[in-house]
Amino acid sequence: MKDFKEKLALVPTKPGSYQMKNKDGVIIYVGKAKNLQRRLRSYFTRTVTGKTKMLVEDIDDFEYIVTSSELESLILEINLIKKYDPKYNILLRDDKSYPYIEVTNDKYPQVRVVRDVKRKKRKTSLFGPYPNAHAAKRTVEIINRIYPLRKCSNMKKDLCLYYHIHECLGYCKYDIDKNQINEMTEEIKRFLRGDSSIITDKIKDKMNEASENLNYEKAIDYKNMLVDINTTLEKQKIDLTNNYSFDVVNYYYDKNYLSIELFFIRNGLLFGRHNEIINTLDDPIEEVVEYLIKFYDRKGLLPKELVVSDEFDNELLSSYFDIKVYSPSKGKIKKLVDLARENALEQYKLKIETIENDDKKRMAALKELSELLGLDNVSRMESFDNSHLFGTYYVGGMVVYEDFLPVKDDYRKFKLDVSVKDDLGAMREVLYRRYFKVLMGEEKAPDLIVLDGGKNQITVCNEILDSLHLDIPLIGLVKDDRHRTNQIMDKNYNILDVKKDTNLFLYLTRMQDEVHRFAISYHRNIKAKGALSSRLDLIPGIGEVRRRELLKRFGSLKKIKEATMEELCEIIPEDVANKLINSLED
């Protein structure tokens, strides 16, 4: 570890953001502080363990930017984290957003489950979040069973099955009274705000009617609906005077591990909770703030209010999020804050032993891998695989791991040219496209490339890296006759001495299984869209929007094939049009 005594003496005691760099000048951590000198000194004067120890050992230099206020330093810190994506900053491993229930404001409204609520351009009524996705889907299913709203995403030209089973009023054919539609949507919104009596009364009437008609199977179905409603709503009620809507945040911290607990309170209901335990590098309050910013940026809408313990700088959070943030000192909401801390502690007790053991195993495996390859510190790894349909229509997949943990935000899918007819050709195109972006500075290089294969795959990768003048370490996972990984080969085709019962071998094969799953899932998703969509989806340069426009304009593969280049270029670029024509002629 370098001695920064002289440089630290020159650091001011003002607020600001600091950036830690490794020996290659890469920013590996970004933080903020009210007092830059005091915070930076703490890294090099206190005893550190775990991930913090790894960070300090990696630091070769540091820089800082002074700001005029703590809010400015927070905004700067978040912007720098987004720009540089430092390896030691908090990473939300779970890339999935929480589902919401949406009631559209269309002429003929729909009720559906949505996830990407931040991209919604039109005004809709959203209810959630629902951490239990099954509960959200079941709630929408019940609503659609009881209320005959529009079910189809695009209006059909004629009556469909939903009309004949009395679950749609036939909006495509009949002029439905607007007051009737408004009455239904208002009842649905009241139900989603917590007033379940409206729907439960309707279900009870239908259950009794089915029972009187000796339709016991249908009666049992309605009874199960009542049970589901009780599970998703009635048991979530909290003893609050008003129908408050806010999020509650609290934490528990010990041994450099931080357990963060969130409660989602909507209209007096506990819609759900979220817990995550992370290995911290900094002050726990600072880490919670950084986590919250990333959480709300990733998971969905901000709450109307945020309730936190009195340790937080409420003014800072309120200024950043532009919402009300407060810390109750007594009453029922204060009990909720305390309950969130109790839950954070319980989750810590429940998971910490497993997390600590896994952290030790991963760190030992990383150290073993670094020593085997003669590298300083292997952290970020990229692994590749491809999938095809009977030797045609290849697609590629790339998964990314840091410290043997998946970074799903950085996973990549590759549509390959129709001329690709073999695995090595597919690997060659994927690797070139991926690392050309690294060469151009658009994306950062990994510490290690992990190939699904042996000598042939390594040869292809060496050729691509040499052509791009890139020096990135790589290994190949060699399979036996039963298609099971049994050896690890380096870029010079040497077999590395790694036993199959070691943690290193286990983590590498897990990564191999994940990239295999990812590539196959991508291909299956494309095929599941149907023959017409599948053919279009497999052409590089044609995504969801362009596919939809082509189908809207031409309607069939035959008509697309008959279209002139000029007609195609009205929708897609010329190079993509050429690929499309070649694909249809193949």
C-alpha positions as CSV (number, residue, x, y, z in Angstrom):
1,M,0.0,0.0,0.0
2,K,1.4,3.4,-1.0
3,D,2.1,6.1,1.5
4,F,-0.1,9.1,0.9
5,K,0.9,11.1,4.0
6,E,2.2,14.1,2.1
7,K,-0.7,14.2,-0.4
8,L,-3.3,13.8,2.4
9,A,-1.9,16.9,4.2
10,L,-2.8,19.0,1.2
11,V,-6.4,17.9,1.0
12,P,-8.8,20.6,2.2
13,T,-11.4,20.1,5.0
14,K,-14.2,21.1,2.6
15,P,-17.1,19.1,1.2
16,G,-16.6,17.3,-2.1
17,S,-16.3,14.1,-4.1
18,Y,-13.2,11.9,-4.2
19,Q,-12.1,9.3,-6.8
20,M,-9.8,6.3,-6.0
21,K,-7.6,5.1,-8.9
22,N,-5.7,1.8,-9.5
23,K,-2.2,1.5,-11.1
24,D,-3.7,1.8,-14.6
25,G,-5.4,5.1,-13.7
26,V,-8.9,3.5,-13.8
27,I,-11.4,5.0,-11.3
28,I,-12.3,2.1,-8.9
29,Y,-14.3,4.0,-6.3
30,V,-16.2,7.3,-6.0
31,G,-17.3,8.7,-2.7
32,K,-18.4,12.0,-1.1
33,A,-17.7,13.7,2.2
34,K,-18.5,16.7,4.3
35,N,-14.8,16.8,5.2
36,L,-12.6,15.5,2.4
37,Q,-9.4,15.3,4.4
38,R,-10.9,13.5,7.3
39,R,-12.7,10.9,5.1
40,L,-9.6,10.2,2.9
41,R,-7.3,9.8,5.9
42,S,-9.7,7.2,7.3
43,Y,-8.9,4.8,4.5
44,F,-5.2,4.7,5.2
45,T,-5.1,5.1,9.0
46,R,-7.7,2.6,10.3
47,T,-7.8,-1.2,10.2
48,V,-9.8,-2.5,7.2
49,T,-11.1,-5.9,6.3
50,G,-12.9,-7.7,3.5
51,K,-13.8,-5.7,0.4
52,T,-12.5,-2.4,2.0
53,K,-9.1,-4.1,2.4
54,M,-9.2,-5.1,-1.3
55,L,-10.0,-1.5,-2.3
56,V,-7.2,0.0,-0.2
57,E,-4.7,-2.4,-1.6
58,D,-5.9,-1.5,-5.1
59,I,-5.5,2.3,-4.6
60,D,-2.5,3.7,-6.5
61,D,-3.7,7.4,-6.5
62,F,-6.7,9.5,-5.6
63,E,-8.2,12.8,-6.8
64,Y,-10.9,15.0,-5.4
65,I,-13.2,17.8,-6.5
66,V,-14.2,20.4,-3.9
67,T,-17.9,21.5,-3.9
68,S,-19.7,24.4,-2.2
69,S,-22.2,22.2,-0.5
70,E,-22.9,18.6,0.5
71,L,-25.8,18.4,-2.0
72,E,-23.5,19.4,-4.8
73,S,-21.0,16.7,-3.7
74,L,-23.8,14.1,-3.7
75,I,-25.0,15.1,-7.2
76,L,-21.4,15.0,-8.4
77,E,-20.7,11.7,-6.8
78,I,-23.8,10.1,-8.4
79,N,-22.9,11.5,-11.8
80,L,-19.3,10.2,-11.6
81,I,-20.6,6.8,-10.5
82,K,-22.9,6.7,-13.5
83,K,-20.1,7.8,-15.8
84,Y,-17.3,5.5,-14.6
85,D,-19.2,2.6,-13.0
86,P,-16.5,2.0,-10.5
87,K,-16.0,-1.7,-9.5
88,Y,-16.1,-1.0,-5.7
89,N,-19.2,1.1,-5.6
90,I,-22.6,-0.4,-4.6
91,L,-24.0,-2.6,-7.4
92,L,-27.7,-3.6,-7.3
93,R,-27.3,-7.3,-8.3
94,D,-31.1,-7.7,-8.9
95,D,-31.8,-6.1,-12.2
96,K,-35.5,-6.6,-12.1
97,S,-37.9,-3.8,-11.5
98,Y,-40.9,-4.2,-9.3
99,P,-44.3,-4.6,-11.1
100,Y,-47.1,-2.1,-10.8
101,I,-50.7,-2.4,-11.7
102,E,-51.8,0.1,-14.4
103,V,-55.3,1.4,-15.1
104,T,-55.0,3.1,-18.5
105,N,-56.8,6.3,-19.3
106,D,-57.8,5.2,-22.8
107,K,-61.3,5.6,-24.2
108,Y,-61.6,1.9,-23.4
109,P,-59.4,1.3,-20.4
110,Q,-57.3,-1.7,-19.6
111,V,-55.9,-3.1,-16.3
112,R,-52.5,-4.8,-16.6
113,V,-49.2,-5.4,-14.9
114,V,-46.3,-3.2,-16.0
115,R,-42.7,-2.9,-14.9
116,D,-41.0,-0.2,-16.9
117,V,-43.1,2.6,-15.3
118,K,-40.4,5.3,-15.8
119,R,-40.7,5.1,-19.6
120,K,-44.5,5.7,-19.5
121,K,-45.2,8.8,-21.6
122,R,-48.9,9.0,-21.3
123,K,-50.7,9.6,-18.1
124,T,-52.0,6.5,-16.4
125,S,-53.1,5.4,-12.9
126,L,-50.4,3.3,-11.2
127,F,-50.7,1.2,-8.1
128,G,-47.8,-0.5,-6.4
129,P,-45.0,-1.5,-6.2
130,Y,-45.8,-5.2,-5.8
131,P,-42.6,-7.0,-4.7
132,N,-44.6,-10.2,-5.1
133,A,-45.1,-10.4,-8.9
134,H,-47.5,-13.3,-8.6
135,A,-49.8,-11.3,-6.3
136,A,-49.9,-8.5,-8.9
137,K,-50.7,-10.8,-11.7
138,R,-53.4,-12.6,-9.7
139,T,-54.9,-9.3,-8.7
140,V,-55.2,-8.2,-12.3
141,E,-56.6,-11.6,-13.3
142,I,-59.3,-11.3,-10.6
143,I,-60.2,-7.7,-11.8
144,N,-60.4,-8.8,-15.4
145,R,-62.6,-11.7,-14.4
146,I,-65.1,-9.5,-12.5
147,Y,-65.1,-6.4,-14.7
148,P,-65.7,-6.7,-18.5
149,L,-63.0,-4.2,-19.6
150,R,-61.1,-4.4,-22.9
151,K,-58.6,-7.3,-22.8
152,C,-56.8,-7.0,-26.2
153,S,-53.8,-4.7,-26.6
154,N,-55.0,-3.8,-30.2
155,M,-58.6,-3.4,-31.0
156,K,-59.8,-6.4,-32.9
157,K,-62.1,-6.2,-36.0
158,D,-64.7,-8.5,-34.6
159,L,-65.9,-10.0,-31.3
160,C,-63.5,-12.4,-29.6
161,L,-63.7,-15.1,-27.0
162,Y,-63.7,-12.7,-24.1
163,Y,-67.0,-11.2,-25.3
164,H,-68.6,-14.6,-25.5
165,I,-67.6,-15.6,-22.0
166,H,-68.9,-12.2,-20.7
167,E,-65.5,-10.8,-19.8
168,C,-65.6,-8.0,-22.4
169,L,-68.4,-5.7,-23.5
170,G,-67.4,-5.9,-27.2
171,Y,-65.8,-2.5,-27.5
172,C,-64.6,-3.3,-31.0
173,K,-68.2,-3.6,-32.3
174,Y,-70.6,-1.8,-29.9
175,D,-70.8,1.8,-28.6
176,I,-70.5,1.3,-24.8
177,D,-72.0,3.9,-22.4
178,K,-69.1,6.1,-21.1
179,N,-70.7,6.3,-17.7
180,Q,-70.7,2.5,-17.4
181,I,-66.9,2.5,-18.2
182,N,-66.2,5.3,-15.7
183,E,-68.1,3.5,-13.0
184,M,-66.1,0.3,-13.5
185,T,-62.7,2.0,-13.5
186,E,-63.5,4.0,-10.4
187,E,-64.5,0.8,-8.5
188,I,-61.3,-0.8,-9.7
189,K,-59.2,2.1,-8.4
190,R,-61.0,2.1,-5.1
191,F,-60.2,-1.6,-4.8
192,L,-56.5,-1.1,-5.6
193,R,-56.4,1.7,-3.0
194,G,-57.5,-0.8,-0.4
195,D,-61.3,-0.8,-0.4
196,S,-61.8,-4.5,-1.1
197,S,-65.5,-4.6,-0.1
198,I,-66.6,-3.5,-3.6
199,I,-65.1,-6.5,-5.4
200,T,-65.6,-9.0,-2.6
201,D,-69.3,-8.3,-2.5
202,K,-69.5,-8.9,-6.3
203,I,-67.6,-12.1,-6.0
204,K,-69.8,-13.3,-3.1
205,D,-72.9,-12.7,-5.2
206,K,-71.4,-14.6,-8.1
207,M,-70.3,-17.4,-5.8
208,N,-73.8,-17.7,-4.3
209,E,-75.4,-17.6,-7.8
210,A,-73.1,-20.4,-9.0
211,S,-73.9,-22.5,-6.0
212,E,-77.6,-22.1,-6.4
213,N,-77.2,-23.2,-10.0
214,L,-75.3,-26.3,-8.7
215,N,-72.2,-25.1,-10.5
216,Y,-70.0,-26.0,-7.6
217,E,-66.7,-25.9,-9.5
218,K,-67.3,-22.3,-10.5
219,A,-68.4,-21.5,-6.9
220,I,-65.1,-22.9,-5.6
221,D,-63.2,-20.8,-8.1
222,Y,-64.9,-17.6,-6.7
223,K,-64.2,-18.7,-3.2
224,N,-60.5,-19.0,-4.1
225,M,-60.6,-15.5,-5.5
226,L,-61.8,-14.3,-2.1
227,V,-58.9,-16.1,-0.4
228,D,-56.4,-14.5,-2.8
229,I,-57.8,-11.0,-2.1
230,N,-57.6,-11.6,1.6
231,T,-54.0,-12.7,1.1
232,T,-52.9,-9.7,-1.0
233,L,-54.9,-6.9,0.6
234,E,-56.6,-7.7,3.9
235,K,-53.5,-9.1,5.7
236,Q,-51.4,-6.1,4.6
237,K,-53.4,-3.5,6.5
238,I,-51.5,-1.4,9.0
239,D,-53.1,0.3,12.0
240,L,-52.7,3.9,10.8
241,T,-55.1,6.7,11.4
242,N,-55.0,7.8,7.7
243,N,-54.4,6.1,4.4
244,Y,-50.8,7.3,4.2
245,S,-48.6,6.5,1.2
246,F,-44.8,6.5,1.8
247,D,-41.7,4.3,1.9
248,V,-39.9,3.5,5.2
249,V,-36.2,3.1,5.2
250,N,-33.9,1.8,8.0
251,Y,-30.8,-0.3,8.4
252,Y,-28.6,-2.5,10.6
253,Y,-24.8,-2.4,10.4
254,D,-22.1,-4.7,11.8
255,K,-18.7,-6.1,10.7
256,N,-18.7,-4.0,7.5
257,Y,-22.0,-5.5,6.4
258,L,-25.0,-3.3,5.9
259,S,-28.6,-4.7,6.0
260,I,-31.0,-2.2,4.3
261,E,-34.8,-2.6,4.8
262,L,-37.6,-0.8,2.9
263,F,-41.3,-1.0,3.6
264,F,-43.7,0.2,0.8
265,I,-46.8,1.7,2.4
266,R,-49.6,2.6,0.0
267,N,-53.0,3.9,1.2
268,G,-52.5,2.4,4.6
269,L,-51.5,-1.0,3.2
270,L,-48.1,-2.7,3.4
271,F,-47.7,-3.5,-0.3
272,G,-44.4,-5.2,0.3
273,R,-40.8,-4.9,1.5
274,H,-37.3,-5.1,0.2
275,N,-34.1,-6.2,1.9
276,E,-30.5,-6.3,0.7
277,I,-27.3,-7.0,2.6
278,I,-24.1,-5.5,1.1
279,N,-20.5,-5.4,2.1
280,T,-19.7,-1.7,2.8
281,L,-16.7,0.4,2.2
282,D,-17.8,3.6,3.7
283,D,-19.9,5.2,6.4
284,P,-23.2,3.2,6.6
285,I,-25.4,6.4,6.3
286,E,-23.5,7.4,3.1
287,E,-23.9,3.9,1.7
288,V,-27.6,3.8,2.4
289,V,-28.0,7.2,0.6
290,E,-26.1,5.9,-2.4
291,Y,-28.1,2.7,-2.4
292,L,-31.5,4.6,-2.2
293,I,-30.5,6.7,-5.2
294,K,-29.7,3.7,-7.3
295,F,-32.7,1.8,-6.0
296,Y,-35.2,4.4,-7.0
297,D,-33.4,5.0,-10.3
298,R,-33.7,1.3,-11.1
299,K,-36.8,-0.1,-9.4
300,G,-39.5,2.4,-10.3
301,L,-41.3,5.5,-9.2
302,L,-40.3,7.6,-6.2
303,P,-42.8,7.5,-3.3
304,K,-44.7,10.7,-2.4
305,E,-42.9,10.7,1.0
306,L,-39.8,9.0,2.5
307,V,-39.7,8.2,6.2
308,V,-36.2,7.5,7.7
309,S,-34.5,7.3,11.1
310,D,-33.2,10.5,12.7
311,E,-29.6,9.6,11.7
312,F,-30.1,10.8,8.1
313,D,-29.7,14.3,6.7
314,N,-33.4,14.7,5.7
315,E,-32.8,18.1,4.0
316,L,-30.1,16.6,1.8
317,L,-32.4,13.6,0.8
318,S,-35.4,15.9,0.3
319,S,-33.4,18.3,-1.9
320,Y,-32.0,15.4,-4.1
321,F,-35.3,13.5,-4.5
322,D,-37.5,16.6,-4.4
323,I,-40.0,14.8,-2.1
324,K,-40.9,15.2,1.6
325,V,-38.4,13.3,3.9
326,Y,-39.0,13.2,7.6
327,S,-38.1,11.3,10.8
328,P,-41.0,10.8,13.3
329,S,-40.1,10.9,17.0
330,K,-43.2,9.1,18.2
331,G,-46.5,7.6,17.2
332,K,-47.4,4.7,14.8
333,I,-45.1,5.8,12.0
334,K,-42.1,5.9,14.4
335,K,-43.0,2.3,15.3
336,L,-42.9,1.4,11.6
337,V,-39.3,2.9,11.4
338,D,-38.3,0.8,14.4
339,L,-39.9,-2.2,12.9
340,A,-37.9,-1.7,9.7
341,R,-34.7,-1.7,11.8
342,E,-35.8,-4.9,13.6
343,N,-36.4,-6.6,10.2
344,A,-33.1,-5.4,8.9
345,L,-31.5,-7.0,12.0
346,E,-33.4,-10.2,11.6
347,Q,-32.5,-10.5,7.9
348,Y,-28.8,-9.8,8.9
349,K,-28.9,-12.7,11.4
350,L,-30.6,-15.0,9.0
351,K,-28.3,-14.4,6.0
352,I,-24.9,-13.1,7.4
353,E,-23.3,-16.5,7.9
354,T,-24.1,-17.6,4.4
355,I,-23.0,-14.3,2.9
356,E,-19.7,-14.2,4.9
357,N,-18.9,-17.8,3.9
358,D,-19.7,-17.1,0.2
359,D,-17.6,-13.9,0.3
360,K,-14.6,-15.9,1.7
361,K,-15.0,-18.6,-0.9
362,R,-15.3,-16.1,-3.8
363,M,-12.3,-14.0,-2.6
364,A,-10.2,-17.2,-2.2
365,A,-11.2,-18.3,-5.7
366,L,-10.3,-14.9,-7.2
367,K,-6.9,-15.0,-5.5
368,E,-6.3,-18.5,-6.8
369,L,-7.3,-17.5,-10.4
370,S,-5.1,-14.4,-10.3
371,E,-2.1,-16.4,-9.1
372,L,-2.6,-19.1,-11.7
373,L,-2.7,-16.5,-14.5
374,G,0.0,-14.3,-13.0
375,L,-2.3,-11.3,-12.8
376,D,-2.6,-8.6,-10.1
377,N,-6.3,-8.8,-9.4
378,V,-9.0,-10.5,-11.5
379,S,-12.4,-9.1,-10.9
380,R,-14.5,-8.4,-14.0
381,M,-15.0,-11.4,-16.3
382,E,-16.9,-11.8,-19.6
383,S,-18.1,-15.1,-20.9
384,F,-19.6,-16.0,-24.3
385,D,-21.8,-18.6,-25.9
386,N,-24.0,-18.9,-28.9
387,S,-27.2,-20.7,-29.9
388,H,-28.7,-21.7,-33.3
389,L,-31.6,-23.4,-35.0
390,F,-30.3,-26.5,-36.9
391,G,-27.1,-24.8,-37.8
392,T,-28.7,-21.6,-38.9
393,Y,-29.9,-18.3,-37.4
394,Y,-27.1,-17.9,-34.9
395,V,-27.4,-15.6,-31.9
396,G,-24.7,-14.8,-29.3
397,G,-24.8,-14.1,-25.6
398,M,-22.4,-12.5,-23.2
399,V,-22.6,-12.5,-19.4
400,V,-20.5,-10.4,-17.1
401,Y,-19.4,-11.3,-13.6
402,E,-17.5,-9.2,-11.0
403,D,-15.9,-11.1,-8.2
404,F,-17.9,-14.1,-9.4
405,L,-21.2,-12.3,-9.0
406,P,-23.4,-11.7,-12.0
407,V,-23.8,-8.1,-13.3
408,K,-27.0,-8.6,-15.3
409,D,-27.2,-4.9,-16.4
410,D,-24.0,-5.6,-18.5
411,Y,-25.3,-8.8,-20.2
412,R,-25.4,-8.5,-24.0
413,K,-27.3,-10.2,-26.8
414,F,-26.0,-10.4,-30.4
415,K,-28.0,-11.0,-33.5
416,L,-25.6,-12.5,-36.1
417,D,-25.4,-12.2,-39.8
418,V,-27.3,-14.9,-41.7
419,S,-24.1,-15.9,-43.4
420,V,-22.8,-17.3,-40.1
421,K,-23.1,-21.1,-40.4
422,D,-20.9,-22.5,-37.6
423,D,-20.0,-22.0,-33.9
424,L,-16.5,-20.6,-34.6
425,G,-17.9,-18.1,-37.1
426,A,-20.5,-17.0,-34.6
427,M,-17.8,-16.7,-31.9
428,R,-15.6,-14.7,-34.3
429,E,-18.3,-12.2,-35.1
430,V,-19.5,-11.8,-31.4
431,L,-15.9,-11.3,-30.1
432,Y,-15.1,-8.7,-32.8
433,R,-18.2,-6.7,-32.3
434,R,-17.7,-6.7,-28.5
435,Y,-14.0,-5.8,-28.4
436,F,-14.2,-3.3,-31.2
437,K,-16.3,-1.2,-28.8
438,V,-13.5,-1.6,-26.2
439,L,-11.0,-0.5,-28.8
440,M,-13.0,2.6,-29.6
441,G,-13.4,3.4,-25.9
442,E,-17.2,2.9,-25.8
443,E,-17.0,0.2,-23.2
444,K,-14.4,-0.9,-20.7
445,A,-12.3,-4.1,-21.1
446,P,-12.7,-7.0,-18.7
447,D,-9.9,-8.4,-16.5
448,L,-10.5,-11.8,-18.1
449,I,-12.3,-13.4,-21.0
450,V,-13.8,-16.8,-20.3
451,L,-14.6,-18.9,-23.4
452,D,-17.0,-21.8,-23.6
453,G,-14.5,-24.2,-25.3
454,G,-10.9,-25.1,-25.8
455,K,-8.1,-24.7,-28.4
456,N,-10.3,-23.7,-31.3
457,Q,-12.2,-21.0,-29.4
458,I,-9.0,-19.7,-27.9
459,T,-7.4,-19.5,-31.3
460,V,-10.3,-17.5,-32.7
461,C,-10.2,-15.1,-29.7
462,N,-6.5,-14.6,-30.0
463,E,-6.9,-13.7,-33.7
464,I,-9.6,-11.1,-32.9
465,L,-7.7,-9.5,-30.0
466,D,-4.5,-9.4,-32.1
467,S,-6.3,-7.8,-35.0
468,L,-7.6,-5.1,-32.6
469,H,-4.2,-4.8,-30.9
470,L,-5.8,-5.5,-27.5
471,D,-4.1,-7.4,-24.7
472,I,-6.8,-9.0,-22.6
473,P,-6.1,-12.3,-20.6
474,L,-8.3,-15.2,-21.5
475,I,-9.1,-18.8,-20.6
476,G,-11.1,-21.6,-22.2
477,L,-13.3,-24.2,-20.4
478,V,-12.5,-27.5,-22.1
479,K,-15.2,-30.2,-22.2
480,D,-14.9,-33.9,-22.3
481,D,-16.7,-36.4,-24.5
482,R,-19.8,-36.2,-22.3
483,H,-19.9,-32.4,-22.8
484,R,-18.8,-31.8,-19.2
485,T,-16.1,-29.2,-18.3
486,N,-13.0,-31.0,-17.1
487,Q,-10.1,-28.7,-17.9
488,I,-9.1,-25.0,-17.9
489,M,-6.8,-23.8,-20.7
490,D,-4.9,-20.5,-20.9
491,K,-4.4,-18.4,-24.0
492,N,-1.2,-20.3,-24.8
493,Y,-3.0,-23.6,-24.7
494,N,-1.5,-24.7,-21.4
495,I,-3.7,-26.7,-19.1
496,L,-4.0,-25.0,-15.7
497,D,-3.7,-27.0,-12.6
498,V,-7.2,-26.6,-11.1
499,K,-8.9,-29.5,-9.3
500,K,-12.5,-30.1,-10.0
501,D,-13.5,-30.0,-6.3
502,T,-12.2,-26.4,-5.8
503,N,-14.3,-23.3,-5.4
504,L,-12.6,-21.8,-8.4
505,F,-13.7,-24.6,-10.7
506,L,-17.2,-24.4,-9.3
507,Y,-17.5,-20.7,-9.9
508,L,-16.2,-20.9,-13.4
509,T,-18.6,-23.7,-14.4
510,R,-21.5,-21.7,-12.8
511,M,-20.5,-18.8,-15.1
512,Q,-20.4,-21.3,-18.1
513,D,-23.9,-22.6,-17.2
514,E,-25.2,-19.1,-17.0
515,V,-24.0,-17.9,-20.4
516,H,-25.3,-21.1,-21.9
517,R,-28.7,-20.5,-20.3
518,F,-28.7,-16.8,-21.4
519,A,-27.9,-17.6,-25.1
520,I,-30.5,-20.3,-25.4
521,S,-33.2,-18.2,-23.6
522,Y,-32.6,-15.4,-26.1
523,H,-33.0,-17.8,-29.1
524,R,-36.1,-19.3,-27.5
525,N,-37.7,-15.9,-26.9
526,I,-37.2,-15.0,-30.5
527,K,-38.7,-18.3,-31.7
528,A,-41.6,-18.0,-29.3
529,K,-42.8,-14.8,-31.2
530,G,-43.8,-16.9,-34.2
531,A,-42.3,-17.6,-37.6
532,L,-42.7,-14.1,-39.1
533,S,-41.5,-12.2,-36.1
534,S,-38.7,-14.8,-35.5
535,R,-37.2,-14.3,-39.0
536,L,-37.2,-10.5,-38.6
537,D,-35.9,-10.6,-35.0
538,L,-32.9,-12.6,-36.1
539,I,-31.7,-10.0,-38.5
540,P,-29.1,-7.6,-37.0
541,G,-30.4,-4.0,-37.0
542,I,-34.0,-4.9,-36.6
543,G,-35.4,-4.5,-33.1
544,E,-38.8,-4.2,-31.7
545,V,-39.7,-0.9,-33.2
546,R,-38.5,-1.7,-36.8
547,R,-40.0,-5.1,-36.7
548,R,-43.4,-3.6,-35.8
549,E,-43.2,-1.0,-38.5
550,L,-42.3,-3.6,-41.1
551,L,-45.2,-5.8,-40.1
552,K,-47.5,-2.8,-40.1
553,R,-46.4,-1.7,-43.6
554,F,-46.2,-5.0,-45.4
555,G,-48.0,-7.6,-43.3
556,S,-46.2,-10.7,-44.5
557,L,-42.8,-12.1,-45.4
558,K,-43.9,-12.5,-49.0
559,K,-44.8,-8.9,-49.3
560,I,-41.6,-7.8,-47.6
561,K,-39.6,-10.0,-50.0
562,E,-41.5,-8.4,-53.0
563,A,-40.8,-4.8,-51.7
564,T,-38.3,-2.6,-53.5
565,M,-35.1,-1.4,-51.8
566,E,-36.6,2.1,-51.8
567,E,-39.7,0.9,-50.0
568,L,-37.7,-0.9,-47.4
569,C,-35.4,2.1,-46.9
570,E,-38.4,4.2,-45.9
571,I,-38.5,2.2,-42.7
572,I,-35.0,0.8,-42.2
573,P,-31.4,1.9,-43.2
574,E,-30.0,0.6,-46.4
575,D,-27.4,-1.8,-44.8
576,V,-30.1,-3.4,-42.7
577,A,-32.4,-3.6,-45.8
578,N,-29.6,-5.5,-47.6
579,K,-29.3,-8.0,-44.7
580,L,-33.1,-8.4,-44.7
581,I,-33.2,-9.2,-48.4
582,N,-30.2,-11.6,-48.2
583,S,-31.9,-13.4,-45.3
584,L,-35.2,-13.8,-47.1
585,E,-33.4,-15.1,-50.2
586,D,-31.3,-17.6,-48.2
